[in-house]
């Protein structure tokens, strides 16, 4: 048997209406500007989006948003997110949705601080820095 250490700094908050804590949780880490990234608008029709924006606002956190993520997200959406994230100086990405939203959020998080093309990360480049990501799984 080999000796090893494992550290996984992932915080999971699970339960009814826990999305209402999102503002306080993100503020506790010191973030001030959040990119809310989501799919085709289901979160707006159900009221989840409004609840999230309200929680972030009450915590003093500013927001930007990028919706419209398709299943199997396309590179053009990722590039829009990178451009928006840079323009708005976001320091945190909140993915609200499922796998495609999470995947594109990770790519946006790698691309914002990177000076080259985000596609480099899919051709053997390793990110030196990323924008942190949180997820509200729907």
C-alpha positions, 0 to 999 in steps of 0.5 A: 500500500502506498501512503498518500494525502488527499485534499478536496476543498469542495463544499456541498450544501444540500437541502430544501431551498439551500439556493437561498444561501448562495449570496452568503456562501459566495460572500464568505469567500470574498467574491464580489462579482458573479457571472450567472451562467445557465441554459435556455431559461428554465431557471427564469420561468421557475423563479429560481433565477430571481431567488439567486439574484436576490440572494446575491444582491442581499449579500452585496454581490454584483452580477452579470449573466450569460444564458443560452447554453445548449446541450453539448455546449458550443465554443462560441458560447464559451468565447462569449462568456470569456469576453463578458467575464473579462469586460465585467471583471467577474471573480466567480462563476455560478453555473446554474443547471446541469452538465453542459452548463457546468462544462461551459462554466469550467471552460469560461473559468479557464479562459478569462485569465488566459491570454491565448485561445481557450481552445489551447486547453483542449490541445494539451495546454494546462491552465495556470489560473482559473476563475472559481466556479460554484454550481446550483444543480437543477 
